[in-house]
Every structure is written in C-alpha cells, then in structure tokens.
Amino acid sequence: MRRLTPIRKSDGGFGLIEALVTLIVLLIGLLGLVTLMLASQRAEFESYQRAQALILLQDMVERINANRSAAGCYAVTTDTANGAPYLGTGAGTLPACSLGTIQAYTLANNDLAAWNNLLAGAAEASGTSNVGAMTGARGCISFNAVSSTYVVSVAWQGKNKTAAPVAGLPCGKGLYGDETQRRVVSATLQIANLN
C-alpha cells in the first residue's frame, strides 16, 4: 500500500505566485520587443527617405551635367542664406529661363518641372494625395560665382530629432518647425569654362 504524503498548508500559494511572476517577466520582455520593433520601423523609414533623397539629388546633378550649355537656368535658389526659392512641396511657380539655345533652355525648364513634380511626390499617388517622395521634400539649386560651382540640395522632414544641418545647407531652413527634424543631402557640381 502506498502512503499518501500530507500536503502542507504553507505550500498552497507558491505555484500561483510563480506563475504571476513569470507572466510579468514575459510581459516586460514583450513590451521591450514592441519598443524595439517601433524603433526599427522609424530607422527603416528614415533610411528609405534618405535613399529617395539621394536618388533625386543624383537625378538633378545628371540633368544639369547633361545640359551644360543652359546650366544657369537650373540655379533657381537665389537667396542662399535662407534656401529660397526652392522646388517641391509648397513651391511657387517655376521660374522660366531663356539662356542658351531654345532647345537647351526648353530642356532645362522641362527638367526643373519634372524634378519639382518628383519632389512633390507626383510619381505615386494614394487617392488624391501625392505620396511618392519624402515628407515635405524640397529641392534647392544655387550657383556660387566665386567658385563656379552649383550646389544641389534636397531637404525633407525626418521622424526623429537629430542634430540640425550645418549652416552651409540652408535648403528648407525654417520650414519644418524644428530644425533638428530637417534633413539635407547635397552635392556640388563644377562645370568647366573651356573658352
């Protein structure tokens, strides 16, 4: 015959307390995992926007380089301290140019209109909203007569706060509320004068 071991009254609630502690530890771990996933999504979105900006930046540099005889038509940003006027989100009417041959300045005006549409997100729409570019994308093209260089910049609004762009990159300055959310990429282009 087997003998039954008596149950001690002091052991009665330990299994339930252990289960509750295990559940709390598991919930804290899951909350940490959700936080990590959200941070990963934000970082992925920032990376996507930067990649899009670099594509648009390179696109305009190639357009200017391909139409060198009317390169002056591309320099739309005349207020280099404030980055205005600009193309893209919230831009006014595009400036018309008539430098060089008719074919060259027509191409330049068409290039600026196409780049303006790309910055505004017209390449992809969701309903009636343009969603094809970065958040608040703006493009600036300025000419520095001293160094004979063109500076092409693309600015947009990031999700997270970081350091504000350096003073030499004014594109989109003051248009995103907080300067720590303004992102800017730029490239310089020098066109040789062979005359």
C-alpha positions in Angstrom: 0.0 0.0 0.0 1.1 3.5 -0.8 1.3 6.1 1.7 -0.1 9.5 0.9 2.1 12.4 1.8 0.2 15.0 3.6 0.0 18.5 1.9 1.5 21.2 3.9 -0.7 24.3 4.2 2.2 26.6 3.7 2.9 25.3 0.1 -0.6 26.2 -1.2 0.0 29.6 -3.0 3.6 29.3 -4.3 2.6 27.9 -7.7 0.2 30.8 -8.4 2.8 33.4 -7.3 5.4 31.8 -9.5 3.0 31.9 -12.5 2.2 35.6 -11.9 5.9 36.5 -11.7 6.6 34.5 -14.9 3.8 36.4 -16.7 5.1 39.8 -15.5 8.6 39.0 -16.7 7.2 37.8 -20.1 5.1 40.9 -20.5 8.1 43.2 -19.8 10.0 41.3 -22.4 7.2 41.6 -24.9 6.9 45.4 -24.3 10.7 45.7 -24.9 10.3 43.7 -28.1 7.5 46.0 -29.3 9.6 49.1 -28.5 12.5 47.6 -30.4 10.2 47.0 -33.4 8.9 50.5 -33.4 12.4 52.0 -33.2 13.4 49.7 -36.1 10.5 50.9 -38.2 11.4 54.5 -37.6 15.0 53.8 -38.6 13.9 52.0 -41.7 11.7 54.9 -42.7 14.5 57.4 -42.2 16.8 55.2 -44.3 14.2 55.0 -47.0 13.7 58.7 -47.1 17.5 59.3 -47.3 17.8 56.8 -50.2 15.0 58.6 -52.0 16.6 62.0 -51.4 19.9 60.7 -52.8 18.2 59.3 -55.9 16.5 62.7 -56.6 19.8 64.6 -55.8 21.7 62.5 -58.3 18.9 62.8 -60.9 19.2 66.6 -60.9 23.0 66.6 -60.9 22.9 64.4 -64.0 20.3 66.6 -65.7 22.5 69.7 -65.1 25.6 67.9 -66.3 23.8 66.7 -69.5 22.6 70.2 -70.3 25.7 72.2 -69.6 25.0 74.9 -72.1 22.0 76.1 -70.1 23.3 75.3 -66.6 22.5 78.8 -65.5 18.8 78.0 -65.9 19.0 75.4 -63.2 20.1 77.9 -60.5 16.7 78.7 -59.0 17.8 79.3 -55.4 18.9 82.9 -55.3 18.7 83.5 -51.5 21.5 81.2 -50.4 21.2 82.2 -46.8 17.6 81.0 -46.4 17.4 78.4 -49.2 14.7 80.2 -51.2 13.1 79.9 -53.7 13.0 76.1 -53.8 11.2 73.4 -55.8 9.0 70.7 -54.4 6.5 70.8 -51.6 4.9 74.3 -51.3 6.9 75.7 -54.2 5.5 78.6 -56.1 5.6 78.9 -59.9 8.7 77.7 -61.6 11.0 80.4 -63.0 11.2 80.4 -66.7 14.7 80.7 -68.3 15.9 81.7 -71.7 19.7 81.2 -71.5 21.4 79.5 -74.4 19.7 77.9 -77.3 15.9 77.3 -77.5 16.5 73.6 -77.3 18.8 73.9 -74.2 16.6 76.2 -72.2 13.5 74.3 -73.1 15.2 71.1 -71.8 16.2 73.0 -68.6 12.7 74.3 -68.0 11.3 70.8 -68.5 14.0 69.3 -66.2 13.0 71.7 -63.4 9.3 71.0 -63.9 10.0 67.2 -63.8 12.2 67.5 -60.7 9.6 69.7 -59.0 7.0 67.0 -59.6 9.2 64.3 -58.3 10.0 66.3 -55.1 6.2 66.9 -54.7 5.6 63.1 -54.9 3.7 63.2 -58.1 5.3 59.9 -59.2 3.0 57.9 -56.9 -0.4 58.9 -55.5 -2.7 57.5 -52.9 -6.2 58.8 -53.7 -5.7 62.5 -54.3 -2.5 62.8 -52.2 1.0 62.6 -53.7 3.0 60.1 -51.7 5.9 59.4 -53.9 8.6 61.4 -52.2 9.9 62.1 -48.8 7.9 64.0 -46.2 7.9 67.7 -47.2 10.6 67.3 -49.9 12.2 70.4 -51.2 15.0 70.9 -53.7 17.4 73.9 -54.0 19.9 74.6 -56.7 22.3 77.5 -56.3 25.3 78.9 -58.2 28.4 80.2 -56.5 30.0 82.6 -58.9 33.3 82.8 -56.9 34.0 79.0 -57.2 31.9 78.5 -60.3 30.1 75.6 -58.6 26.4 74.6 -58.5 25.1 73.2 -55.2 22.2 70.9 -55.5 20.4 70.1 -52.2 17.3 68.0 -51.2 15.7 68.7 -47.8 12.9 66.8 -46.1 11.4 66.3 -42.6 12.7 63.3 -40.6 10.7 61.4 -38.0 13.2 61.7 -35.1 15.1 64.6 -33.7 18.8 64.7 -34.5 21.4 67.5 -34.9 20.4 70.4 -37.2 22.1 70.5 -40.6 25.2 72.7 -40.8 24.8 76.4 -41.7 26.1 75.8 -45.3 23.0 73.8 -46.1 20.1 76.2 -45.9 17.6 74.3 -48.2 14.3 74.1 -46.3 15.6 76.2 -43.5 12.8 77.1 -41.0 10.1 75.2 -43.0 9.9 72.1 -40.8 9.2 73.6 -37.4 12.1 72.1 -35.5 15.5 72.3 -37.2 16.5 69.0 -35.6 14.0 67.3 -37.8 15.2 68.9 -41.1 17.4 66.5 -43.1 19.5 67.7 -46.1 21.7 66.0 -48.6 23.7 68.0 -51.1 26.2 67.7 -54.0 28.4 70.2 -55.7 28.9 70.3 -59.4 31.5 72.3 -61.2 31.2 73.0 -64.9 34.4 73.9 -66.6 34.5 77.0 -68.8 36.6 76.0 -71.8 36.5 79.3 -73.7 
